[in-house]
Amino acid sequence: MTGTVYKSTGSWYTVKTLNGKFYECRIKGRFRLDGIKSTNPIAVGDKVEFDLETKNNTETGVINRIEERKNYIVRKSVNLSKQTHIIAANIDQVFLLVTIDNPPTFTTFIDRFLVTSEAYSINTVLLFNKIDSYDEDTLLEVKYLASIYRDIGYECIGISATTGKNIDKVKALMKGKVSMFAGHSGVGKSTLVNAIEPSLDLKTKAISTQHSQGQHTTTFAEMFDLSFDAVIIDTPGIKGFGVVDMEREEVGDYFPEFFALKQDCKFNNCIHLNEPKCAVKDALEANEVSYSRYKSYLQILEGEDEHYRTDNWEEN
């Protein structure tokens, strides 16, 4: 039998077949030894083949094959630095939720996420949430930040999951596609999903006032079929986003504005650090490239993983 993984709890996988029936499945042990360095060899969104077995009058499935993935989003495993964690697979687009404060989303996090989605050819839309709660100065910050990413070519939408502002725009983009929702804990992913499809009634929690961080409400990634011909993957809040499986020479190619300038650099293998006649550094001097983006690029290049959870996006 074949189906799509809709939920993973680490050891069991909920798989939906083409006829709409759900089965609880586990994997054969050899999957863990198949050269997959991921903490989760199977992810939500994976297409799998499985056999049915009955034990103690309970019918379950045993997954024996994963079909080749169209794409996936991967990051460094938080506790096991040499391993990766696949967040979801076979995605049409990602909506990355961004909040200026309560909790803050820093550009280093945004840029690391975008670099990974570029590397795996996944379109990402930035949703600036909670705009109903911002004062005038904070709204100016939103406009400034959105302008940086719009100039690069990313779609940016200001939304409010609580008032419903621009939720119709998000739904229009989702129709006929598999969309993943991502962001820090507390940025309003579950609230947004509930605004898009109230019948799902996902759990939400208040922001922790002590640390201005969200409390994890989604423990595992999970896929949901929606009523308007759309599928979403809701994911747990991500504190940090470690970039993996990327050579130094190729990192700049996943910054679209750097890649567009690369042909004007004197050297074909320019990595935009100390090389003479570097078009990217010239553009930076002329304020045609964002300082925060270049700063993120340097940190990824230097492997400063400790910064990806803490660094501020503001220009110092």
C-alpha positions as CSV (number, residue, x, y, z in Angstrom):
1,M,0.0,0.0,0.0
2,T,1.1,3.6,-0.6
3,G,0.3,6.8,1.3
4,T,1.4,10.1,2.6
5,V,2.8,10.7,6.1
6,Y,0.5,13.1,7.9
7,K,1.9,12.9,11.4
8,S,5.1,11.7,13.0
9,T,5.6,11.1,16.8
10,G,9.1,9.8,16.5
11,S,8.3,6.1,16.5
12,W,4.9,5.9,14.9
13,Y,3.7,7.5,11.7
14,T,0.1,8.3,10.7
15,V,-0.2,7.5,7.0
16,K,-3.1,8.5,4.7
17,T,-3.8,6.3,1.7
18,L,-5.2,7.4,-1.7
19,N,-8.6,6.2,-0.6
20,G,-8.5,8.5,2.4
21,K,-8.0,5.9,5.1
22,F,-5.5,6.5,7.9
23,Y,-3.1,3.8,9.2
24,E,-0.7,3.9,12.2
25,C,2.6,2.7,10.9
26,R,6.1,2.0,12.2
27,I,9.4,1.6,10.3
28,K,11.7,-1.3,9.8
29,G,14.9,-1.0,11.9
30,R,17.1,-1.0,8.8
31,F,15.9,2.5,7.9
32,R,18.0,3.8,10.7
33,L,21.1,2.2,9.2
34,D,20.5,3.3,5.6
35,G,23.1,6.1,5.6
36,I,20.5,8.6,6.6
37,K,22.1,11.0,9.1
38,S,18.8,12.5,10.1
39,T,17.3,12.1,13.5
40,N,14.0,11.3,11.7
41,P,14.4,9.1,8.6
42,I,10.8,9.7,7.7
43,A,9.2,13.2,7.7
44,V,5.6,14.5,7.4
45,G,4.9,14.9,3.7
46,D,6.9,11.8,2.7
47,K,5.3,9.3,0.2
48,V,5.8,5.8,1.6
49,E,5.0,2.2,0.8
50,F,3.9,-0.1,3.7
51,D,2.6,-3.5,4.4
52,L,-0.3,-4.3,6.8
53,E,0.1,-6.6,9.7
54,T,-2.4,-7.7,12.5
55,K,-1.3,-8.2,16.1
56,N,-3.7,-8.6,19.0
57,N,-6.6,-7.8,16.7
58,T,-5.0,-4.5,15.8
59,E,-4.1,-3.7,12.2
60,T,-1.0,-1.5,11.7
61,G,1.4,-0.9,8.9
62,V,5.1,-1.4,8.5
63,I,6.8,1.1,6.2
64,N,9.3,-0.5,3.9
65,R,10.1,2.2,1.4
66,I,10.2,6.0,1.1
67,E,9.6,7.4,-2.4
68,E,12.1,10.0,-3.7
69,R,11.4,13.4,-2.3
70,K,10.6,16.4,-4.5
71,N,12.2,18.6,-1.8
72,Y,12.5,19.0,2.0
73,I,13.3,21.5,4.7
74,V,16.2,20.4,6.9
75,R,18.1,22.0,9.8
76,K,20.7,21.0,12.3
77,S,19.4,18.8,15.0
78,V,19.4,20.9,18.2
79,N,21.1,18.3,20.5
80,L,23.1,16.2,18.0
81,S,25.2,18.6,16.0
82,K,26.4,16.1,13.5
83,Q,22.9,15.1,12.6
84,T,20.1,16.8,10.8
85,H,16.4,17.1,11.4
86,I,14.0,17.0,8.4
87,I,11.1,19.3,9.3
88,A,8.9,18.3,6.3
89,A,9.1,16.9,2.8
90,N,7.4,17.4,-0.6
91,I,6.3,21.0,0.1
92,D,5.0,23.5,-2.5
93,Q,5.6,26.6,-0.4
94,V,6.5,27.8,3.1
95,F,4.9,30.6,5.0
96,L,7.5,31.9,7.5
97,L,5.8,33.9,10.3
98,V,7.8,36.9,11.5
99,T,7.1,39.1,14.6
100,I,9.1,42.2,15.5
101,D,8.6,41.6,19.2
102,N,6.6,39.4,21.5
103,P,8.7,37.3,20.5
104,P,11.3,39.0,18.3
105,T,12.3,37.3,15.0
106,F,15.8,38.3,14.0
107,T,17.1,38.6,10.5
108,T,19.8,36.0,11.1
109,F,17.0,33.4,11.6
110,I,15.0,34.7,8.6
111,D,18.0,34.6,6.4
112,R,19.1,31.1,7.5
113,F,15.6,29.8,6.8
114,L,15.5,31.5,3.4
115,V,19.0,30.2,2.4
116,T,17.8,26.6,3.1
117,S,14.5,27.0,1.3
118,E,16.5,28.5,-1.7
119,A,18.9,25.5,-1.6
120,Y,16.0,23.1,-1.8
121,S,13.9,25.1,-4.3
122,I,11.0,25.9,-2.0
123,N,9.2,29.2,-2.5
124,T,8.9,31.1,0.8
125,V,6.4,33.9,1.7
126,L,7.1,36.1,4.7
127,L,4.1,36.8,6.9
128,F,4.5,39.7,9.3
129,N,2.0,38.8,12.0
130,K,0.5,40.7,14.9
131,I,0.4,44.0,13.0
132,D,-2.8,44.9,14.9
133,S,-0.8,45.1,18.1
134,Y,2.1,47.3,16.9
135,D,2.6,51.0,17.6
136,E,3.6,53.4,14.9
137,D,7.4,52.9,15.4
138,T,7.1,49.1,15.3
139,L,5.0,49.3,12.2
140,L,7.8,51.4,10.6
141,E,10.2,48.6,11.5
142,V,7.9,46.1,9.8
143,K,7.8,48.2,6.6
144,Y,11.6,48.6,6.7
145,L,12.2,44.9,7.1
146,A,9.5,43.9,4.5
147,S,11.1,46.3,2.0
148,I,14.5,44.5,2.4
149,Y,12.9,41.2,1.4
150,R,10.5,42.6,-1.2
151,D,13.5,44.2,-3.0
152,I,15.1,40.8,-3.2
153,G,12.0,39.2,-4.6
154,Y,10.2,37.6,-1.7
155,E,6.5,38.1,-1.2
156,C,5.8,39.8,2.1
157,I,2.3,40.2,3.7
158,G,1.3,42.0,6.8
159,I,-1.3,40.0,8.7
160,S,-3.2,39.7,11.9
161,A,-4.2,36.2,12.8
162,T,-6.5,37.6,15.6
163,T,-8.3,40.2,13.6
164,G,-8.2,38.4,10.3
165,K,-6.4,41.1,8.3
166,N,-5.2,39.7,5.0
167,I,-6.0,36.1,5.9
168,D,-7.9,36.0,2.6
169,K,-4.6,36.7,0.7
170,V,-2.9,33.9,2.5
171,K,-5.8,31.5,1.7
172,A,-5.7,32.5,-2.0
173,L,-1.9,31.6,-2.1
174,M,-2.6,28.3,-0.4
175,K,-5.3,26.9,-2.8
176,G,-4.3,23.7,-4.5
177,K,-0.9,23.5,-2.7
178,V,0.9,21.9,0.2
179,S,2.0,24.8,2.4
180,M,4.2,24.5,5.5
181,F,3.9,27.1,8.3
182,A,7.1,27.8,10.3
183,G,8.5,30.3,12.7
184,H,9.5,30.7,16.4
185,S,7.2,29.6,19.2
186,G,4.7,32.3,19.9
187,V,4.6,34.0,16.5
188,G,1.1,32.8,16.0
189,K,1.2,29.8,13.8
190,S,-1.6,27.9,15.5
191,T,-3.7,31.0,15.8
192,L,-3.2,31.7,12.1
193,V,-4.1,28.1,11.2
194,N,-7.3,28.4,13.3
195,A,-8.1,31.7,11.5
196,I,-7.7,29.9,8.1
197,E,-9.6,26.8,9.2
198,P,-11.5,27.3,12.5
199,S,-12.7,23.7,12.5
200,L,-9.2,22.5,13.2
201,D,-9.2,24.2,16.6
202,L,-5.4,23.9,17.2
203,K,-4.2,24.5,20.7
204,T,-2.6,27.9,21.4
205,K,-0.8,29.4,24.4
206,A,0.0,32.8,25.6
207,I,3.4,34.3,25.3
208,S,5.7,33.7,28.3
209,T,6.1,37.3,29.7
210,Q,9.3,36.4,31.5
211,H,11.3,35.7,28.4
212,S,9.0,37.1,25.6
213,Q,9.1,33.7,24.0
214,G,6.3,31.5,22.9
215,Q,5.6,28.3,24.7
216,H,5.6,25.2,22.5
217,T,2.1,24.1,21.6
218,T,2.8,22.0,18.5
219,T,5.0,19.1,19.5
220,F,5.3,17.3,16.2
221,A,4.8,18.4,12.6
222,E,1.4,17.5,11.3
223,M,-0.4,17.7,8.0
224,F,-4.1,18.8,7.7
225,D,-6.4,18.7,4.7
226,L,-8.4,22.0,4.5
227,S,-11.9,22.7,3.2
228,F,-10.8,24.9,0.3
229,D,-8.5,22.5,-1.7
230,A,-5.4,23.2,0.4
231,V,-3.1,21.2,2.6
232,I,-1.0,22.6,5.4
233,I,1.8,21.3,7.5
234,D,1.9,22.9,11.0
235,T,5.4,22.6,12.6
236,P,6.7,23.0,16.1
237,G,8.2,26.4,17.0
238,I,11.9,26.6,15.9
239,K,14.3,28.4,18.3
240,G,17.4,28.3,16.0
241,F,17.9,27.3,12.4
242,G,21.3,25.8,11.7
243,V,22.2,25.6,8.1
244,V,23.6,22.2,6.9
245,D,25.0,20.4,3.9
246,M,26.3,23.6,2.3
247,E,29.8,24.3,0.9
248,R,31.3,27.8,1.6
249,E,31.5,28.5,-2.1
250,E,27.8,27.9,-2.7
251,V,26.3,29.8,0.2
252,G,26.2,33.1,-1.7
253,D,24.3,31.5,-4.5
254,Y,21.3,31.1,-2.1
255,F,21.2,34.8,-1.5
256,P,19.4,35.8,-4.7
257,E,20.7,39.4,-4.6
258,F,24.3,38.2,-4.3
259,F,23.8,35.6,-7.0
260,A,22.6,38.2,-9.4
261,L,25.8,40.3,-8.9
262,K,28.2,37.3,-9.0
263,Q,28.8,37.6,-12.7
264,D,30.2,41.1,-12.2
265,C,32.8,40.0,-9.6
266,K,36.4,39.9,-10.9
267,F,36.9,36.3,-9.9
268,N,34.5,33.4,-10.8
269,N,35.0,31.8,-7.4
270,C,34.6,35.0,-5.4
271,I,33.0,34.4,-2.0
272,H,32.6,38.2,-1.3
273,L,35.0,38.5,1.6
274,N,38.4,40.1,0.8
275,E,38.6,39.6,-3.0
276,P,39.3,42.7,-5.1
277,K,36.6,44.1,-7.4
278,C,33.8,42.2,-5.7
279,A,30.4,43.3,-7.0
280,V,28.6,42.3,-3.8
281,K,30.9,44.3,-1.6
282,D,30.7,47.3,-4.0
283,A,26.9,47.0,-3.8
284,L,27.1,46.9,0.0
285,E,29.1,50.1,0.1
286,A,26.5,51.7,-2.2
287,N,23.7,50.6,0.1
288,E,22.3,48.4,-2.7
289,V,22.6,45.3,-0.6
290,S,21.3,45.1,2.9
291,Y,23.9,45.1,5.7
292,S,21.8,42.7,7.8
293,R,21.8,40.2,4.9
294,Y,25.5,40.5,4.4
295,K,26.0,40.0,8.1
296,S,23.9,36.9,8.0
297,Y,25.9,35.6,5.1
298,L,29.2,36.1,7.0
299,Q,27.9,34.2,10.0
300,I,26.8,31.3,7.9
301,L,30.2,31.3,6.1
302,E,32.1,31.4,9.4
303,G,29.9,28.7,10.9
304,E,29.0,30.9,13.9
305,D,26.2,28.6,15.0
306,E,25.9,30.1,18.4
307,H,24.6,33.3,16.8
308,Y,21.6,31.9,15.0
309,R,19.5,31.9,18.2
310,T,20.5,35.2,19.7
311,D,21.6,37.8,17.2
312,N,19.6,41.0,16.6
313,W,18.6,42.1,13.2
314,E,19.1,45.7,13.9
315,E,22.0,47.4,12.2
316,N,24.6,48.5,14.8
